[in-house]
Each structure stands twice: as structure tokens, then as C-alpha cells.
Amino acid sequence: MAGYTVRRLLHMVVVLLGASLLLFTCLFVAPGDPLAAIEGENRALDPSTRAALVDRYRLDEPLPRQYVHYVSRLVRADLGESYRQRRSVNEVLREKAGTTGRLAVAALVCQFLLGVGAGVVAAVTRRRFVDVLIVVATSVAIGLPVFVIGLGLQQVFAQRLGWLPLQGHGAGARSIVLPAVTLGLGYAALVARLTRTTLGEALRADYIRTATAKGLSWRAVVTRHGLRTSLIPVIAYLGIAFGGLLGGAAVVETIFNWDGLGRALVTAVVAQDNPVVMGVVVYGVAAFVLVNLVVDLVSAALDPRIRLDG
């Protein structure tokens, strides 16, 4: 298990460096002036000030030297300085990361509980009315865009029923319900379909018939034997879906007026504040690969064959 963990950690470092290089190259070759974020506030920079800023941010250096300098700071957990806000990107992320982190974790819990619960019900009632209803509902949820789901939930549960806050994240736990469901509902539908398929196959396996012949109750057979093996691909998918949650947070945070990393990223892209763009994306990639590392370790604990194959 230790060797498997070390291999996954090395893989995580490679992914992080590759993502940072790709994004750094895209920002370097993108049209526009990186100092436009500063000039947007001051209208125009005099030549001496512009020259000083170009030298300060190493904007006159070729891409390889800029990237080596960026990685050298990244190793020290220094993400640079925001052009627009003229303060550390680390400070910006510390202010926003907690809000987005709570939203992503809540959405992940939502999609696991809703998805696995609906998938189990569909698998044990296969080809019956409840199963058909769940399949139709998940198909609709998968096809709906995130902003449509968010606006619909706002209309029903906030404006008409008044059960939950319309926007903002200052109303305690109630304020996170609608954003979390909006962000996680489409993925919960996919988890339900995956659970239905994997658990349905497991319930037709020989070892399930053996467990039933031993006199175990149907609930025990499903939960102790069928669900444990069928959850391995579901857990792996949840790790992949976490990256989608971070990406979808930009739309959800805009709809629900959440002041998190998603809104910070949108603002930075519009303002061409490249250090903040790099910082948010690198932070997101790091969170994504860490979650997938945890998923891989959990999957390896559930199925030792994964450690041998990895």
C-alpha cells in the first residue's frame, strides 16, 4: 500500500506541473496586454511606471524563463501577486477558498446521497414503475444545464415557497442548500445511473446467490455484499466529478451571489489578471488530484487488486 501511495503522489506532481505549464502557455500566447488590469483603474500608465511593472512581473522575459520562475515560487507555495488588486494571490485564495470548498463538499455529499440512494432503489426494483420513474428523472436531470436548474430551484423554493434564501451565503446552513443541489444534481443523476448498473450486475452474480442461500436477509445481501463491490466505480467517478464541481462553481456562484473562487476566476479572466487566473486554476487542479488520490486509496482498500494493477 505504501508503494502504491508513493506512485500516486508522483503522478499527482506530474499532473500539477503539466496543468500549470499548459495554462501558463495559453495565457502567454493569448492576445491582450497583461497590464490592462492595472490600466483599467488608472486609465493609462506613464512609460516609466509601465517599464517598472514589466520588470517587476518579468513580462519581458521569454516563456521558459517566466515558467521556471513561476515554478520556483510555486514550490514555495507562492502564487504571485494580483495585477489588479496589487496583493498576494495566496491572500485572495484564502479569502475565497473556504466558501467554494464548503459548496463543493456539500454538492459532493448531495450527489452521493441522492445518487447512491436512487441507484439502489432503481436496482432492487428493476423494470418496475419506481425504476422507470428514476430512469426518466435522471435523464431529465442530466440534460438540464446548471443555470436552468439553479433558476428553477430559486423560483420554486425561494420565491414561491420562501423556504430557502434566494442568494448569498450569510444565512447559515440554509443558504447552502440550493447552490449545493444545483451544483450536484446533474452528477447525482449520473451516480444514480452508474449505481443502478453496477449494483444490478452485482445482484445477478454467483456470490449473491450463495449469500442468499445461506439464509441472509435481502437487505443484508444488498448492503453487505452487492453494494460494497458496486460502489468502487461509483467512488472513482465521484473523484472525477469533483473537478466538474469546481468548474461548475463559477456558474453557481454567479447565480446565487456566492463570493468564492468561481466568481474570483470570472472577474480575473475579464480583467486579464493572469496571476489570479493561474492561482485559482492551480489550486483547483491541486484539490482535484488530492481528492482523486483519496479516491484511489479508498478504492485500493476496498479492492486489493487495484494496488497490484496500479
PADREN-887270 format. One record per atom (N, C-alpha, C): residue in three letters; y, x, z negated. Coordinates in steps of 0.001 Angstrom, whole numbers, plus 524288, in hexadecimal, padded with zeros to 5 digits. Atoms other than C-alpha are relative to their C-alpha. Last residue first. Layout:
N
ALAYXZ/...
***
This chain:
310
GLY7FAA77FE007FFE8/GLY8019D7F9D0827F1/GLY8004A805C47FF82/ASP7FDE9800397FAB5/ASP7F3B77F5C382BB8/ASP805668026C80050/LEU803167FC767FCA9/LEU7EDCF7FA7F81EEF/LEU8022B8001B80587/ARG7FED47FAA080185/ARG7F8837F474816AA/ARG7FD14803DB80374/ILE7FAE17FEB57FDCC/ILE7F74B7E7A581E38/ILE80169805A27FEB0/ARG800CD7FE187FAA8/ARG7E8A67E71D81B1F/ARG80526801A280280/PRO800597FA467FFD2/PRO7EC347E61C80C9F/PRO7FF328022E80577/ASP8042C7FEA37FC4F/ASP7F06F7D7C980E8D/ASP7FFBA805F180087/LEU803538048D7FF19/LEU7F8867D189803B5/LEU7FB5C801468037D/ALA8029C80144804EE/ALA7FDFF7DE7D7FEE4/ALA7FC4D7FB59800A5/ALA804157FC20800DD/ALA800B67E2C080CDE/ALA7FD187FF037FAE8/SER804488012C7FC63/SER807FC7D60C80F51/SER7FB7B803D37FF47/VAL80297804B1801EF/VAL810287D83880313/VAL7FB577FE9880379/LEU802E67FE8D804B3/LEU8130E7E62D8073D/LEU7FD257FB507FDAE/ASP804827FCDB7FE7D/ASP816B57E1F481501/ASP7FCAF8016F7FB3F/VAL803C68037B7FD7A/VAL81F877D72E80FCF/VAL7FB12802FA8017C/VAL802638031E80426/VAL8264C7E0B180690/VAL7FBD57FC688023B/LEU803547FC67802F1/LEU8288B7E9F2811F0/LEU7FD3B7FD1B7FB94/ASN804DD7FF767FD10/ASN82D627DE7581A10/ASN7FC50803F17FD6F/VAL80303804C9800B7/VAL837587DB6580F84/VAL7FAD480059802DD/LEU801F48000180567/LEU83BB57E98F80F7D/LEU7FCBC7FB227FEEF/VAL8048C7FC8C8003E/VAL83C797E9AD81E62/VAL7FDD48005A7FA79/PHE8044D802167FCE5/PHE845407DDA681E82/PHE7FB1C8036E7FF87/ALA8024B80455802F0/ALA84DF67E23681367/ALA7FB3E7FDD6802D2/ALA802897FDC48049E/ALA850227EF2781A65/ALA7FD6D7FBC07FCB8/VAL804DC7FD8B7FE40/VAL852C37E82582735/VAL7FD0F8024C7FB60/GLY803C0804117FE92/GLY85CA87DF368209C/GLY7FAC98023E801B2/TYR801B680286804DC/TYR863977EA94819EC/TYR7FBE27FBD08012A/VAL803777FC3B80290/VAL863FE7F1ED826CD/VAL7FDED7FDC17FAE6/VAL804EB7FFDA7FD10/VAL869907E5C682D78/VAL7FC21803C97FD72/VAL802CD804F4800C2/VAL873E47E361822F9/VAL7FAB080033802B5/GLY801C98007D80560/GLY878027F1AC82294/GLY7FCD07FB177FF19/MET8045C7FC6F800F2/MET878967F3698314B/MET7FDC67FF3B7FA86/VAL80455801DB7FCC2/VAL881127E753832F7/VAL7FB30803617FF10/VAL8021C8048A802BD/VAL889887EBAB82778/VAL7FB6C7FDBB8030B/PRO802C87FE55804B8/PRO88B427F92C82D8C/PRO7FDAA7FB6E7FCEC/ASN805407FDE47FF2B/ASN88E237F30383ADF/ASN7FD43801EA7FB0F/ASP800587FCA6804A0/ASP899C17EA8D8370A/ASP7FA798024D7FFDA/GLN801CE7FACF7FE5B/GLN89B7D7E53E844D5/GLN80000803E37FB75/ALA7FBD07FC39800E9/ALA8A3567D9C383F1D/ALA7FEA780580801DB/VAL7FB43801E37FD6E/VAL89A5D7CF6F844FD/VAL8045E8040D7FF93/VAL800E27FFB97FA5B/VAL88E517D73084126/VAL804E17FE58802F6/ALA7FFBF7FA8B7FE5E/ALA8938B7D96983354/ALA7FF2D80094805DF/THR7FA937FE3980046/THR8966A7CAF683127/THR800938059480200/VAL7FD21802B47FBD5/VAL888E07C703835D5/VAL805A8801D480023/LEU801947FDC37FB03/LEU8828F7D16082D37/LEU802F87FD828047F/ALA7FDA27FAD57FF9C/ALA88A4F7CD5282131/ALA7FEAA8029280532/ARG7FA82800B87FE9C/ARG886827BF37823AD/ARG802C88053C80078/GLY7FFBD802617FAD6/GLY878317C2E4823C4/GLY805957FF48801D3/LEU800527FBF47FBFF/LEU879747CC448184C/LEU8007A7FDBC80580/GLY804247FC2080064/GLY87DFC7C19C80F24/GLY80027803EC80469/ASP7FD857FAEC7FF2D/ASP889837B8B480C54/ASP7FBFB804547FF3A/TRP802157FC3F803BF/TRP882A07ABB580E20/TRP802308056580141/ASN7FBBA7FD0E8025E/ASN88AC97A1AB81536/ASN7FE208037A7FB8B/PHE7FF748019780574/PHE87F5B79872817C1/PHE80419803277FD08/ILE8001C805B080090/ILE87FDD798EC82696/ILE801437FE5E7FA6B/THR7FB55802257FD88/THR884237A73582736/THR800477FA187FF3E/GLU7FB907FECA8035F/GLU879FA7AB6C81D54/GLU8051C7FE0680251/VAL800298036F80491/VAL86F857A44282516/VAL804A3801087FC66/VAL7FEC08055F7FE71/VAL8732E7AAD3831E6/VAL800537FC7A7FB3E/ALA7FAAD800037FDE9/ALA873BB7B89F82C3E/ALA801AC7FA838017D/ALA7FC4D800BC80440/ALA867A67B60D823DC/ALA8059D7FFDE801FB/GLY7FE178055B8001E/GLY85F9F7B44C83039/GLY803F57FEFE7FBB7/GLY7FCEC800FD7FB4E/GLY85E7B7C305831CD/GLY8024F7FA8980015/LEU7FB367FCEC80064/LEU85A577C543823C0/LEU8037C7FF23804BF/LEU7FCB180264803F8/LEU850A77BA1382497/LEU80527802EF7FF7A/GLY7FD5F804777FDAD/GLY84B587BF558315F/GLY8038A7FD357FC2D/GLY7FBFC7FDEE7FC87/GLY848757CC4782AD0/GLY803007FBA5802AE/PHE7FBA37FE6C8034E/PHE841697C4FF81FF9/PHE8046F802558033E/ALA7FC018041980009/ALA8390D7BE4882A45/ALA804B2801837FCB7/ILE7FD387FFCF7FB04/ILE831857CAEC82C74/ILE8047C7FC1880007/GLY7FD287FB0F7FFC5/GLY82DFE7CBD381E12/GLY8031980086804FD/LEU7FB6A800918034E/LEU82A897BD6681DD4/LEU8033B805007FFE8/TYR7FBE28029B7FD04/TYR821837BF9C82969/TYR804F97FF617FCC3/ALA7FE087FC4C7FC1C/ALA819847C996821E6/ALA804687FD9180328/ILE7FCBA7FC40802CE/ILE8186D7C01381686/ILE8024880407803BA/VAL7FB43802C880186/VAL813797B58381FBD/VAL803BE803AC7FD2F/PRO7FC5B800287FB9A/PRO809DB7BEF182619/PRO805137FD237FEC4/ILE7FEB17FAAE7FE56/ILE804037C1CE81898/ILE8038B7FFFA804CF/LEU7FA977FEA68013D/LEU804D37B3C38139F/LEU8018B80565801E9/SER7FC868020B7FBFD/SER7F8667AF7681AB5/SER805B3801607FEF7/THR8007D7FCFD7FB27/THR7F0037B8768125E/THR803CC7FE1A80427/ARG7FEFC7FA73800FA/ARG7F4D77B3138056D/ARG7FFB38032F804FF/LEU7FA6F7FECA7FFE2/LEU7F5EF7A50480A24/LEU80110805CC7FF48/GLY7FD7F800AA7FAEB/GLY7E7AB7A35D80DC6/GLY80595801E980027/HIS802B17FD4F7FBBE/HIS7E1277A934801C9/HIS802F97FF8B8052E/ARG802237FAEA80182/ARG7E82B7A6247F533/ARG7FDC58030880495/THR7FC307FC818026B/THR7F15379B427F9A7/THR7FDD6805797FEEE/VAL7FB517FF347FCCF/VAL7E8F1793F280380/VAL80387804237FDAB/VAL801897FD697FB24/VAL7DBD6795977FCA8/VAL804CF8014580349/ALA8011F7FA898013D/ALA7E1D8792697EF75/ALA7FE7A80305804E9/ARG7FB0B7FD7680137/ARG7E7D4785E07F4CA/ARG7FF27805CE7FED6/TRP7FD447FEE97FB08/TRP7DAF87821A7FB28/TRP80535802B37FF11/SER7FCE3804697FE2C/SER7D3E1783787EE34/SER802DF80182804FA/LEU7FA6F7FFB58012A/LEU7C9E178E4F7ED06/LEU802CB7FB318021D/GLY7FE318042F80368/GLY7BBA178A187ED58/GLY805B08004A7FE7C/LYS800AF7FE5F80572/LYS7B552796607F296/LYS801F67FBEB7FC26/ALA80573800EB8018A/ALA7B3DD78F837FFC9/ALA7FEFD8019A7FA5D/THR800AE8059F800D0/THR7C2B478EE4800E9/THR7FA807FEC67FE27/ALA7FD4A8015A804D5/ALA7C3CD79D907FEED/ALA7FF717FA337FEC3/THR803047FDE28045E/THR7B95F79FD180949/THR802797FE907FAC9/ARG8048B80364800A5/ARG7C035796A5812D5/ARG7FC96801E07FB6F/ILE7FE08804DF80243/ILE7CCC879E1881086/ILE7FB847FC307FF2E/TYR7FF827FF35805A5/TYR7C5917AAFD8129B/TYR8024C7FB2E7FD53/ASP805008006C802CD/ASP7C0EA7A63581FE0/ASP800A88007A7FA1A/ALA803197FB388004D/ALA7CE897A3DB82568/ALA7FB237FF317FCA6/ARG804B3800B67FCCC/ARG7D3E77967582918/ARG7FC65804BD7FFCC/LEU803248043E8023E/LEU7DDB77964581DE9/LEU7FB207FED980333/ALA802CB7FE278049F/ALA7E2B87A39D82240/ALA7FC687FBC87FDCA/GLU804477FC8D7FE57/GLU7E60779EB682FE7/GLU7FCCA801D37FB53/GLY803D98033A7FD42/GLY7EDDA7935682A5C/GLY7FB658033A801E7/LEU803258029E803FC/LEU7F47679C8E820B7/LEU7FBE47FC7A8028B/THR803467FC22802B1/THR7F8E47A57782BC7/THR7FC8B7FD717FBDF/THR803D37FD8F7FC85/THR7FDB779A758349B/THR7FC508039B7FD08/ARG8039E803FC7FE1B/ARG8045B7920382A59/ARG7FBB28026980356/THR80393801308044F/THR80A5579DEE823EB/THR7FBF77FC00801AA/LEU803777FB86800A4/LEU8101F7A249830F6/LEU7FC047FF087FBAC/ARG8039B7FFED7FB89/ARG815A3794C7833E4/ARG7FC12804727FF78/ALA8038A8047280072/ALA81B60793C382636/ALA7FC077FFF380471/VAL803CC7FEB28040E/VAL821147A17082704/VAL7FC097FB957FF5C/LEU803A17FC377FDAC/LEU8278779DCD833E7/LEU7FBD7801A57FC14/ALA80337802D77FC34/ALA82D78791A282DB4/ALA7FC0B803A18029A/ALA803E3802E680302/ALA83208799AC82210/ALA7FC6C7FCEE803A2/TYR8043C7FC5B8013C/TYR838997A2F582BAD/TYR7FBC67FD547FCBF/GLY802C17FEB67FB29/GLY84095797C08313C/GLY7FB74803B27FF13/LEU803188046D7FE31/LEU843E0792BF82397/LEU7FCF080138804FE/GLY805A87FF5180043/GLY847D179FC081D9A/GLY7FCBF7FBC78028D/LEU801BE7FAE27FE22/LEU8561B7A1548210C/LEU7FA168006080054/THR7FE4F7FF417FA8F/THR859BB7930581FF5/THR7FDD28050780244/VAL80359803567FCCF/VAL851917917181392/VAL8016580090805C4/ALA8054A7FDCF80010/ALA8584779D2380D75/ALA7FC4F7FCC980359/PRO800647FB447FCC2/PRO865E0798C2811A6/PRO7FA7E8023D8003F/LEU7FF4F801387FA73/LEU8638378AEB80C5E/LEU7FFF6804E88036B/VAL804538031C7FDF2/VAL85DDE78F2B7FF43/VAL800987FF1F805DB/ILE803537FCC87FCA7/ILE8671379A6C7FC16/ILE7FBC87FCCB802B7/SER7FD4D7FE7A7FB2D/SER87240792107F6F9/SER7FC8980317803B2/ARG7FFD28044E7FC3C/ARG869AB78B297ED13/ARG80252801B080534/ALA804CE800237FCE5/ALA8667D797F37E622/ALA800237FBB28041A/GLY804FB7FEDF80285/GLY8746D799B77E186/GLY7FB6B7FF90803C2/ALA801BC8048D80303/ALA88026792EC7E794/ALA7FAA6800D97FD84/GLY7FE147FFBB80559/GLY8875679F257EC12/GLY7FE407FB857FC97/HIS8045A7FE6C80357/HIS87FF97A1AD7F8AA/HIS801BF800817FA54/GLY7FEDC7FC7580449/GLY8888D79AC38027E/GLY7FB35801577FCCC/GLN7FF3F7FA817FE9F/GLN8866E78EE380AEF/GLN800D98032B7FB0F/LEU7FF8E7FF7E7FA55/LEU882437808F80A9E/LEU8003E805B1801A2/PRO7FAE57FE3B7FE12/PRO87D5E780567FCA8/PRO7FFFC800C2805E7/LEU7FF737FA4F80011/LEU870EB778617FA2F/LEU8055E8018C80216/TRP803847FD8A803C2/TRP86D7F76A4F7F6CF/TRP8011B805D67FF4A/GLY7FD047FD4F80403/GLY87925763E47FD4A/GLY7FCAF802BD7FBF4/LEU80284800DE80512/LEU8708475A44804A5/LEU802F1802A27FB85/ARG8019380575800C3/ARG878EC758F1810E0/ARG7FDCF7FEFF7FA8A/GLN7FBDB803C17FEEB/GLN880B67659C81111/GLN7FE607FA647FED9/ALA7FAFD7FEB180265/ALA877F576F7280A56/ALA8040F7FBB9800D4/PHE800747FF1080598/PHE869DA76B1E80C73/PHE80531801577FD55/VAL803418039C8030A/VAL86AC076477819B4/VAL80094800E67FA22/GLN7FE888056F7FF11/GLN8760476ADF8210F/GLN7FD0B7FC4A7FC5F/GLN7FAE0800EB80255/GLN873F67783F81B18/GLN801867FA3E80073/LEU800C280036805AB/LEU86584777B181E59/LEU805297FF1F7FD26/GLY802BD804D980156/GLY868AE7744582C7B/GLY7FF2E7FF6E7FA27/LEU7FC38804457FFA0/LEU872E177F1282DA0/LEU7FD7C7FAC37FEA5/GLY7FC0C7FF9480414/GLY86937789138288F/GLY803E27FB8580017/ILE802718014680504/ILE85DE0784978310D/ILE8040F800077FBA5/VAL80103805A07FFD9/VAL866877849C83D24/VAL7FD8B7FE377FADD/PHE7FB14802AE80118/PHE86BC67921B8399B/PHE7FF607FA148002E/VAL7FE8B7FFB280588/VAL85E07797858384E/VAL804F37FCE37FEE6/PRO7FCE77FB5C8016B/PRO859BE792E8845BD/PRO801B57FFC87FA50/LEU7FA85800EB80144/LEU84F21788568461C/LEU802D8805227FEDB/GLY7FC9A800657FB6B/GLY8428178B6284D69/GLY805BD7FF5F7FECC/ILE7FFF77FB097FD28/ILE83AB679070841C4/ILE803EA7FFDC8047F/ALA7FD207FC2680319/ALA83E7F784B283965/ALA8005A80543802CA/VAL7FA718014B7FFD7/VAL83A4277B16843F1/VAL80333804227FD22/SER7FE437FF097FA9F/SER82D10781B2845A3/SER805D07FEE980097/THR7FF267FA5F7FF68/THR82B747821F836D9/THR801BE8016380586/ALA7FB587FE74802F4/ALA82D9B77373835E4/ALA80118805D58008E/VAL7FB5A801ED7FD3D/VAL823DB77084840C4/VAL804FA801D37FD3C/VAL7FF8F7FD217FB19/VAL8194F7792683ACE/VAL804DA7FE5980301/ILE7FE127FAC18013A/ILE81BCC7738082D38/ILE800B280336804F8/LEU7FA9180073801A8/LEU81A897658783239/LEU802588055D7FEDB/VAL7FCDD800F97FB47/VAL80E00768C583994/VAL805CF7FFBD7FEA6/ASP800067FB367FCE4/ASP8081D76EB282D4D/ASP803637FF60804DC/VAL7FC887FC49802AF/VAL80C14762F58250C/VAL800688051180310/PHE7FA87801807FF4A/PHE806177599682EF5/PHE803B4803F87FD8C/ARG7FEC28050B8023F/ARG7F8FB7608482FCF/ARG805E97FF1580046/ARG800AF8043F7FC36/ARG7F4DB76B3E83917/ARG800947FA8F7FD97/ARG7FFC47FED97FA6E/ARG7F3C17752682DE5/ARG7FE797FB348034B/THR80002805527FDBD/THR7F62B76FBC82049/THR8001280062805F3/VAL8041D8030F80298/VAL7F23D77C558193A/VAL7FFDD7FA57801F2/ALA805307FDCA7FF0A/ALA7F9BB784D8822DA/ALA7FBAB7FCAA7FD9E/ALA80194800F67FA94/ALA805ED77C468233B/ALA7FA75801F280107/VAL800F1805A57FF62/VAL806FC77BF58145F/VAL7FE1C7FEC980585/VAL804D680141802C6/VAL8054978AB5813C8/VAL7FEAD7FA398009B/GLY804707FDF87FD0F/GLY80F8878CD381E4F/GLY7FACD7FEC77FD72/ALA800FB803757FB89/ALA8195F783D5817B4/ALA7FB4A801D380328/GLY801898052A801DE/GLY8182478B4180AEA/GLY7FEBC7FC4280470/VAL805717FFB8801C5/VAL8181E798818118A/VAL7FE2D7FAAD7FE18/GLY8038A7FEB87FBB8/GLY8246F7956881939/GLY7FA4C800077FE57/LEU8005E804517FC4A/LEU82C1878E3B80EB4/LEU7FBDC8011680429/LEU801E0804B2802B1/LEU8292C79813803FB/LEU7FF487FB78803D2/PHE805567FF3B801EE/PHE82A207A42380C9A/PHE7FDDF7FB007FD90/GLN8039A800307FB9A/GLN835EA79F7681477/GLN7FA5B800E77FE43/CYS8002D805327FD9A/CYS83D6779BED8083B/CYS7FBF67FFD480462/VAL803118034B80389/VAL83A007A8988012F/VAL7FF5C7FA8D80257/LEU805667FE1A7FFAD/LEU83EE37B04780CF0/LEU7FC677FCC87FC7E/ALA80230801F07FB10/ALA84B397A7EB80DC5/ALA7FA58801B08009A/ALA800C2805A680093/ALA84DF37AA617FF55/ALA7FDA67FDA6804EF/VAL80486800C280377/VAL84BB67B8F380152/VAL7FEE87FA337FF4D/ALA804BE7FE907FD2A/ALA854DB7B92380D20/ALA7FB1F7FF277FCAA/LEU80107803DC7FBED/LEU85F9A7B18E80616/LEU7FAE880135802DD/ARG801B9804DB8028D/ARG85EE37B9E77F9E7/ARG7FEA07FBD580409/GLY805347FF2580235/GLY85F687C63680226/GLY7FDE57FB237FD5B/THR803D68008D7FBCC/THR86AE87C11280A1A/THR7FA73800BF7FDF7/THR7FFC18055B7FE0C/THR8730D7BEF97FDE3/THR7FBF07FF168043E/GLY802658037C803D2/GLY86EC07CBB17F777/GLY7FFD67FA5E801E7/ALA805B87FFE07FFAB/ALA871827D39C803B1/ALA7FD717FC307FC3A/LYS80244804287FCC7/LYS87FCD7CF988051D/LYS7FA0E7FF957FF8B/GLU7FD8B80510800EA/GLU887367D70F7FA8F/GLU7FD1E7FB8E802B9/ARG8012B8019380563/ARG87DF07E2A57FA79/ARG8024C7FAA17FEC7/LEU805548020280045/LEU87EB57E32480948/LEU7FE9D7FE3B7FA7B/VAL80025805047FD3E/VAL88D807E4798093B/VAL7FA967FD897FF8D/GLU7FD62803C780360/GLU88CC67EF217FEEA/GLU7FFFB7FA9780273/ASN8037C8011280469/ASN882B17F6AC806CB/ASN802587FBE67FC61/VAL80393804157FE36/VAL88B8E7F542812B3/VAL7FC267FEA07FBAD/SER805747FE9A7FF1F/SER895A57FD1C80B30/SER7FCD17FB4B801D4/ARG802DF7FEF8804D7/ARG8A3CE7F92A80CC7/ARG7FA4C800D28014C/ARG7FEB17FAC3801F9/ARG8ADE77F8D4817AF/ARG7FDAA800EA7FA90/GLN7FEC8800A38058D/GLN8AC257EA22819A0/GLN8017C8051D7FD63/ARG7FC5E8044B800FF/ARG8AD0D7EA938286D/ARG801A47FFB87FA52/TYR7FB147FF327FD3D/TYR8A6F67F7BF82B86/TYR804137FBFC7FE4E/SER7FE7D8042C7FC77/SER89C987F63A820F9/SER805398014180297/GLU7FB63802EE8019E/GLU898458030E81B0D/GLU8016A7FBF98041E/GLY7FAF67FF2E7FD7E/GLY88B17809C481BB3/GLY804477FC777FDE7/LEU7FFB7802D07FB08/LEU87D688054381897/LEU805548005880296/ASP7FA78800BF7FECA/ASP87AE280F5780DDB/ASP800657FD9A80570/ALA7FEAE80588800F3/ALA86D1080E2E8087E/ALA805CF7FEFC800A4/ARG7FD708003380522/ARG86C0581D22807E9/ARG801AA7FA757FE83/VAL803C37FDCB803B1/VAL8622381CEB8130C/VAL8022B7FFE97FA74/LEU803B58042680137/LEU86BA3813FB81A31/LEU7FBE5801D37FC15/ARG7FDAF8035280407/ARG8763381E5B81952/ARG7FC3E7FBB37FE58/SER7FF4B7FCAF8049C/SER86DCD8284F8207C/SER8028E7FCF97FB8D/VAL805037FFAA802B4/VAL8698481D6E829AC/VAL8007E803597FB17/TYR80119805148026D/TYR877B281A8982D4B/TYR7FAED8002C7FCDF/HIS7FC8A8008780481/HIS87ACF828ED82F9C/HIS7FEF17FADD7FD23/VAL801F17FC51803F8/VAL86EE482A3B83851/VAL803547FFA27FB1A/TYR804AB802538025C/TYR8733481DE583F92/TYR7FDBE803907FBCB/GLN7FE8D8047380346/GLN880F6822D2841D8/GLN7FB387FDC17FD36/ARG7FD917FDE0804B9/ARG87BCA82FE284692/ARG801B37FB9B7FC57/PRO803DA7FD628036A/PRO87259829648500D/PRO8025E802117FAF0/LEU8038E80375802D5/LEU87CC481FC285509/LEU7FC1D802F37FC8B/PRO80428802747FCDA/PRO88711829B1858D9/PRO7FC387FCFC7FC8F/GLU804B27FCCD7FF7E/GLU892C182BFA84FC8/GLU7FBF57FD3F80367/ASP7FF897FCBB7FB54/ASP8A015825C0851E2/ASP7FB308036C800D8/LEU800B0803307FB53/LEU89D5581A8184886/LEU800678032980505/ARG802FE7FCE17FC3C/ARG89B27823B283D0A/ARG7FF0F7FD0880520/TYR804E4802C67FEF7/TYR89FF68193F83362/TYR7FCAB802AE8042A/ARG8025D80190804FA/ARG8AA88821E182D7C/ARG7FAAD7FD74800D0/ASP802527FB6080270/ASP8AD8C8288F83A6F/ASP7FD247FE8F7FAF3/VAL8043C7FE4A7FC8F/VAL8AFA181BA08415F/VAL7FD3F804B77FDAD/LEU8046B80381800DE/LEU8B766816DA835AC/LEU7FB518017B80368/ALA8022D7FEE380526/ALA8C067822C183603/ALA7FB377FC967FEE2/ALA802D17FB0A7FFAA/ALA8C25882165844B3/ALA7FD748015E7FAC7/ARG804D2800E27FD07/ARG8C5D3812FD84315/ARG7FCC48050080047/THR8038D802E280367/THR8CFA08164F83864/THR7FACB7FF11802B4/SER801C87FC6980416/SER8D5E9820CC840DA/SER7FC297FD597FC49/PRO803C97FC0F7FE2C/PRO8D65D8180B84CDA/PRO7FDFC8039E7FBB5/ASP7FD447FBBF7FD63/ASP8DCD580C8E845E4/ASP7FC23804568014A/LEU800117FB2F80309/LEU8D3D9801408431A/LEU8030580429802F8/ALA800A07FB417FCE5/ALA8D6997F3BA84853/ALA8001E804B67FC5A/ARG7FDFD800AB7FAB3/ARG8D5FE7E5B38437D/ARG7FF33804D180355/ASN7FB187FD0B7FF9F/ASN8D3B47E9DF83559/ASN802817FFBE8055D/GLU7FC908014080459/GLU8C9547DFAB8324E/GLU8055E8028D800AF/GLY7FF75805AD8004E/GLY8C1E47DF5883F1B/GLY803A07FE647FB9F/GLU7FB62801867FD07/GLU8C4CD7EDE284089/GLU800CE7FA177FFDB/ILE7FB5F7FE67802F0/ILE8BB187F0C3835B6/ILE804E97FE2B802B9/ALA8001A802C180506/ALA8AFF77E8E683B9F/ALA804BC8015E7FCB7/ALA7FD73805107FF50/ALA8B3D57EDD584920/ALA8000C7FCE57FAEB/LEU7FB93800798038C/LEU8B06B7FB9184487/LEU802EA7FADC800A5/PRO801BB8009B8056E/PRO8A2E27FABC84A91/PRO804747FF4F7FC1F/ASP7FDE77FBC380321/ASP8A92A7F857857F3/ASP7FE457FF417FA5F/GLY7FC5C8014380430/GLY8A1877EFDB86149/GLY80188804D17FCE4/PRO7FA707FFAD7FEA0/PRO895AD7F0A986A06/PRO8036D7FE7D7FB61/ALA7FD9C805267FF3F/ALA888577F31B863DF/ALA805C18009C80160/VAL7FF0E800F57FA6F/VAL882B9800BE8661F/VAL8029F7FAC1800FC/PHE7FD2E7FB937FDB0/PHE883E680536857F7/PHE8017C7FEE1805AF/LEU7FA8A800418019C/LEU880537F80885226/LEU8033A8044E80289/CYS7FDA3804B47FDBA/CYS873BE7F79485A13/CYS805C37FF997FE94/THR7FF317FF197FA6C/THR87074805B78569F/THR802AA7FB4F8028F/PHE7FBD27FC2F7FF8F/PHE8725C8034584811/PHE801488010B805B8/LEU7FB15802BE800E6/LEU86A087F705848F4/LEU804A1803B48009A/LEU7FF28803DA7FBDB/LEU85EC07FE4284F3A/LEU805387FD3E7FF52/LEU7FEA57FD397FB37/LEU85FEC809F78462D/LEU801317FC3080470/SER7FAAE7FDF580089/SER8605D8015D83A06/SER801BD802E2804E6/ALA7FC488045F7FFBC/ALA854767F9B783E6B/ALA80599801EC7FFA0/GLY7FFDC802007FAA9/GLY84CBC8061284147/GLY803E47FB958009A/LEU7FD2B7FC487FCC1/LEU8505680C3C83445/LEU800707FE0C805A4/LEU7FA898000C801A2/LEU84C3D8001882CB1/LEU80348803BF80358/VAL7FD9C804DF7FE20/VAL83F937FE9583449/VAL805CE7FFEB7FEB6/VAL7FF8B7FFA07FA53/VAL83BF180CE183217/VAL802B87FB2B8023C/VAL7FBCF7FC487FEDD/VAL83ECE80BDE82385/VAL800E880073805E3/MET7FB138028980144/MET836717FF9482250/MET804A28038C80143/HIS7FEE0803AD7FBBC/HIS82B0C8060F82955/HIS8053E7FD4D7FF23/LEU7FE557FCC27FB93/LEU82BAA8111C81F82/LEU801567FC97804B7/LEU7FAC37FE088013B/LEU82B35807168147C/LEU80219803678046C/ARG7FC4B804437FF16/ARG81FA88002481ADD/ARG80591801AB7FECA/ARG7FF88800D97FA59/ARG8182080CDE81BD3/ARG803E07FBAD80139/VAL7FCE77FBB07FDDF/VAL81B0780FEE80D82/VAL800BD7FF54805E4/THR7FA8B800D18017B/THR8162C8027B8094E/THR8037E8043D80244/TYR7FE048044A7FCC2/TYR8096E8040C810F3/TYR805C37FF0D7FEDA/GLY7FF337FDF47FAC2/GLY807298113580A92/GLY8022E7FBE4803AA/ALA7FB777FC878002F/ALA8094880B507FD1C/ALA8012E8023880564/MET7FB4A8033880000/MET800008000080000/MET804ED8035E80000/
***
